[in-house]
Amino acid sequence: LINAMRLHGREAEARTLIPALREDLERYPVRAENKAASYTFMALVESDTGRALELHRKSYDVLAEHLGPNEPTVIRRLANVAGATLADGDIGAALQGYAEAMRRVSERGELESDYFITPQGVYGRLLTAHGRWDEAKVWLDRAVRLQAVARGTHSPLYLYVRGDLLLWEIEREPSDELLDQLDQWLAMNEELVGKHHARTRYAWRLRTLLLRRLDRSDEAYTQWLEQQAKPWEASPQQAAIDAQWQADGAALLLDLERVDEACEHMAGVDRGALPEAPSVEGLSVALDLALCASRSGNASANNYALRRAELVRDLGAADWRLKRRPTDIAVGTGTAEATDPEA
């Protein structure tokens, strides 16, 4: 019943059944497959990311003990745990979880199976998020190809993996042609998922990122303001979504050299919900936070230099983000010495 409600968009109603189902699962003998499925269905409607992660882990543990670690359904449960870990904010642990799941899939020789398409796409996205571009591309290309065959190019699941590949292309192959492709993808998201759904909000984040990448930050900031005013639907990951969205706005203001506005804006961001290093996004946000902290006198200029060095180490000195931030700063004044980023 919980899963039927979920499939009909009645998640809130389904959640009211969780306490009784959990009690029954612990009280009565239940077949391992049914018990694991029950935990998964509860996790999929759970609004609290920590509790959802706990339920996915229970599902995996029950099934792995019953069937062993390498059965396809068990591997999918492991990928679910990794996905819930990502939703709960631990991007590094999520990457490790997906890597282990995909290792088991590869050992089974089932990388071409449509049963594992979506986890491959998410794994590719996480590799992209960590700047491991070459590794990521292989997983992303395969996920998009397989999903197009399995479900067609006009389906929510295809859009999901296509978005993972778009993130890679924005980072590595930005172009006006890519913007046209992204706009088509965004329009399909609005049609199939909803104009105010959290996944559509992510689509607008990608469009903002591509405009920044194409040196069209004025246009990107105007778009950001327009989307900021929309009545977006709530999501279990709302705190993280909101924090990342606000950090995007501050980054755009820094791109436009409106530093005082950017730092004032950044002061109101929920920093605990922001992505952490060593992700590309986490390193970038840490750099912007260090810049603003140095300007206010709350941190040393050396901290900014350390954050910048981390980005140089992981992405190279020519990365586009570094070119838009000062090489050196003076504490409390915000003055910047524009030097060669390759230096």
N, C-alpha and C positions, 0 to 999 in steps of 0.2 A: 504494500500500500504506500509506503514511504517513497519507493522508487516511481510508482505510477503518478503520485502527486508531483514529484520532481519533474517528470517528463511533461507534465501539464502546467509547469510554472507555478506550482503551489508549494514552494519550498517552506514558507513560513508555517503553513498548516502542517506540513510533514514533520517539521521540527518538534511539534507538540507531542508526537508519538515516540520520540527518542527515549525519554526516561523509562517508559514502560517496556520498550523493546530491550533496552540494555539490561534491565532487571530480569526479564525472562531469559535472556541469553545466559546469564550467570546462574540462574536457578535451575533450568531444565537441560537435559542432555539434547544436544542439537548436532546434526551432521556437520563435519568440519567445513564442507563446501558452502552449506547454507549459513553457517555462523559467520564465515569470512565475508560472504556476500552481504549479509545484514550489516556488518560493521562498515563495509564500503558504502552501502546506500545511505547509512546515517552520516558518514563523513561527507558525502557529496551535498548534503543539504545543511550541514552544520555551519552556522554563521561565525563561530569563533575559530580562528585559524589554529590555535593551540589544541583545542579539543578535536578538530578535524584531523590534525596530524596524529594525535593519540589513537583515534579510531582507525586510520589507515594502517598504523603500525600493528594494531591488534589483528586486523584483517590479514596482513602479511604473515605475522607470526603463526596464526592459526593454520593457514594454508601451507606455509613452508614446513611446519612440523608434520603435517599430514601427507604432503605430496613430495617433499624435498625441494631444494632451492632452485632447481633448473627447469621445472615445468613451465610452459608458457603462461598459464594463469598466475603462477607465483611471481614470475618476472614482471608481469603487468602490475601486480600488487606492489612490487618493489618500486616500480616507476611511479605509482600513485603516492607512495611514501615520499619519494624525492620531490614530486610536484607539490605535495602538502608542505614539505620543508621549505620549498621556495616561497609558497604563499605566506608562510610564517616568518619570512624575512631572512633566512640563512642561505644566501646564494652559493657560498662555498660548499656547504654540506649537500645542497641540492645537486651541484655539479658532480660531486663524488657519487651520490646515489644513482644518478642517471648513467654515469660512466660504468658503474658496476652492472646495472641492468643491461646496458647495451653490450657489455663484454659477454654476458651470458647469452644474449640473443645471437651475437656473432658466433660464439662457440657452437650454438645449435644450428648454424647455417641458415637462419631465418630472417636476415636483414631485408629480404624482399617480401616478407609477409605483411599483408595489410593489417595484421593484428598489432604490429609495433610501429605503425606510421607516426602517430602523434608523439610518442616518447622520443623518436629520433629527431623530430623537428624541435622539440623543446631542448634536447641535448645540444643540438646545433646552435640554438639561440643562446644557451648558457656559455658555450665555447666562444661565441661571438662576444658576449658580454665580458669575457675575460681576455679579449684581444687575441684569441687563438684562431686567427682568420682562416688559415689553410685547412686546419682540422675541421672547422665548423662547416665549410662550404660543402664537403663531401656528404655530411649528414643532412644538410638542408636541401641540397639538390635531390637526393634520393627521396626524402619525405614528400617534397612537392610533386615529384614525378609519380610516386606511388599513390598519393591521395587523389591526383587528377584522374588516374585510371580507376581507382576504387570507387570514388564518389562524384567525380565530375568537378569541373572548375566553378560551378555555381552552387556550392554547398558550404555551410558554416565550417565544417572540418577542413575543407580545402583552404578557406580564407585564413584559418588559424595558422596552418603551416606556411602559407604564402607570406603571412606577416613576419614569421621568423626569418624567412629568406630576405624580405625587404629590409629588415634591420641590417643584415650583412651588406646588402647592396648600397644602402645609404652610407655606411662606413667606408666601403671600399670602391664603389663605382657610382658616385652621385652624378646625376645629369638631369637635364630638363625632360628627357624621354622617361627617365625613371619617375619623375614627378607625375607625368601623365599616367603611368602604370599604377602609381600609388593612389591617385585620385579615383581610378576605376575600382581599385580594391576597396577604398574607403566607402565609395557609394554602395558597393555590394554589401559591406558590413552594415551600413545604415538600413539597407533593405532587408537583409536576412536576420540580423541580430537585434537591430533597433537603433534609432538615432541617439538615444540617451543611455545606451548600455555601456558598462565599464569597458568592454572590449572595443567599442567604437571610440571611447575616450582615448584609449591606447592608440588607436589608428590616427587620431588627431595629433597625439604626441609624436608619432613617427613623421607625420607631415611637417610638424614644427621643426623636428630635427633635420629633415632634409632641406628645408628652407635655410636653416642656419648653415648647413654644410655647403649650400650653394651661394653663401655670402649675401643672403637676402633677409638679414635679421630684422630690418624694419617691417617687412611684410610678415615675417614670422611672429613678431610681437603683436602686431595688429590682430593676426589670427588667434594668438593665444588669449588676448583680451576678449575676443568674441566668444570663444569656446568656454572661457572662464565663467561667463554669465549664464551658461546653459544649465537646465535642471537635471544633472546627471543622476542616474539611478545608483542606489547604494550597492556596495559590494563587501564581501567579507574582508577584502584587502583595502578597505576604504582609506585607512590612515596612511598606508604606504602610497596609494594612488594620489591622494591629496598632497602629501609631502613632495613626491616626485614632480607633480604638476607645478607646485609653487616654486620648487628649485629650478624648473625649466624657465619660469618667468624671470627669476633673478639672473640666471645665466644669460638670457637674452638681453637684459638691461646692461649687464657687464659687457656683452658683445658691442652694445651701442654706446659704451663708455659713459653710461648714466650710473656711475658707481655709487653715489650716495643713495639713490633710489633703490638700486639693487641690494645694497647691504641692509637698508631699512626693511625691504621686502623679506630678505633672508632671515632676519631676526625673528620673524613670526612663523617660521617653518618648524614643524615637528621633527627635530633632528633625529630622534630615536627611530622614526619610521623611514628614514632615508636609506638608500642602498649603501652597503659598506664596501670598502676595499676588500679583495683586490679586483673587484669588477671595474670595468672602464667607467661606468656611470658613477660608481662610488668614489673612485679616485678623482673624477672631475668635480663632483660636488664637494669633496674634501678640500680641493684646491680653492674653490670659490669661498667656502667657509673660512679657510685660513686667511684669504685675502681680506675678507671683511673683519675678521677678528684682529688682524694686524692693524687695520685702519683705526679701529676703535681703541687700540692700546691694550686689548685683552689677551694678546698673544704676541710672540716675537716674530720678527720678519724671518727668522731662521725656520720657524714652523712652516711658513709659506714655501720657503726654499726646499724644505724636505718633501712637502706634498708635490711640488713641481718635479723634484728629482724622481719621485715614484712614478709619475706619468711618463717621464722621459725613459726610465728603465723599462717599463712595460709596453709602451707604445712607440717609442722613438721620439727624438727631439723635433722631428718635422710634423708631428701629429697636429691636426687642424685646431684642436682645442688649445694647445699650448701657444699657437701663434696669436691667439686672441686674448692672452693674459700677459701682464707685465713680467719681464724676466726678474727684475729686482723691485722691491718696494721699500719705502721708508715708513717705519712704524708711526701710526697716529696721524700721518698726513695724506696717505694714499697716493703719494707721488710715485710715478713709475719711470724707470729708465728703460727705454725701448732698445734692446740690444738684439743682436742676431740670435735667433732661437737655436741655431746650430752650434752656438758657442758653448 
